[in-house]
Amino acid sequence: MLEFLNKNIVLDGDELQSLTQMFRQKHFQKGETIHHAEHIHDSIYFLESGIARGYYIDEKGKDTTWYIYFNDENSHLTNLVVFDYDSYLCQTPSKLHFEAITDCSFHIMKKEEKDYLCTHHLKWSEFMRRSSDLAYSLVHQKFFSQLVMNAESRFAQFLETTPYLLDKVPQYHIASYLGITPQHLSRLKKMNKCE
């Protein structure tokens, strides 16, 4: 977690100490719920290890994967923070459920602790601003790709950015994340020689 933060802000000893005192560690087993929809997301969950997903259930009871989060040697800035940003910002009930796809380990910070850091440490405030910008950009990109890209293009983009998830995440989660059926995903994998 500190390595991740130091890529974006340089913390001195006091700032580092303040920060580490505010995070608590929590583990979730494979299949365990991390957060239920309808609950307010009042904490930031930094994924230390494992794979998780955010998903929603529509009026007909269909489960659709919103995002896949993972932390391993292939991870990057965009997939390490697991929470419903809208619920967190507005302090309103979340529309998303979150679950552990594999065993997961998190560092968790409460919103009031984050607010305290932003008030007392300008570097942290700048980091949160950058994170907010990135969160908006990710939602925009995901929504835009669903509107303008066909299934083949979305799959090609997935292969370009996260091909290693094909072997780590159940195929029906990947299919719902891409907005296609598992059968269509299987056809696309064969066409791209992924099987």
Residue, then its C-alpha position, 0 to 999 in steps of 0.5 A: m500500500l505504501e509503495f502504491l502511495n509513494k508512486n503518487i505522493v512523497l510522504d515524510g516520516d510523520e505523514l507516514q506514521s499518521l497514515t499507517q495508524m489510520f488503516r486497519q487490515k481485514h481479510f475476506q475469504k473467497g465468496e465472502t461479501i465485502h459490502h452489501a448494496e443499500h449500505i452506505h460506503d463509509s470507508i476506502y478499501f485498498l486491495e492488498s492482495g487477491i481479486a474482488r468484484g463489484y456488481y449490481i442486481d437489476e429489477k429482474g434479478k440479473d447479476t452484472t459485474w460492474y468492475i473487477y479489482f485485483n492486486d498482483e504483479n500486473s496491477h496498476l493504479t486503476n484497480l486497487v481501491v474497492f468501493d462505491y465512490d458515489s455512495y462514499l462521496c454522497q453518503t447515500p446507500s450503495k447500488l453495488h455489492f462487492e465480493a471476494i472472488t479469491d481470498c482478499s486482504f485489505h487496508i481499510m480507512k474510514k471516511e472521517e479519517k481520510d477527511y482528517l488527513c486531507t485537512h491536515h496534510l496537503k499532500w494527501s488532499e492532492f492525492m485524493r483529488r488525483s484519485s477522484d479525477l481518475a475515478y471519474s475517468l474510469v467510469h466515463q471510459k467504461f460507460f462510453s465503451q459500452l455505448v460505442m464499442n461492439a463486443e469484439s472491440r470490448f473483448a480486444q480492449f480487455l485482452e490488451t489491458t488485462p489478459y491475465l484475468l482470463d485464467k483467474v476470474p470465472q468466465y461468467h463474471i468476465a462475460s457480464y463485465l463485457g456485456i455479453t453472454p458466456q457463450h459469446l465470450s467463449r466464441l471470442k476466446k476461440m477466435n482470438k486463440c485464448e483457449 
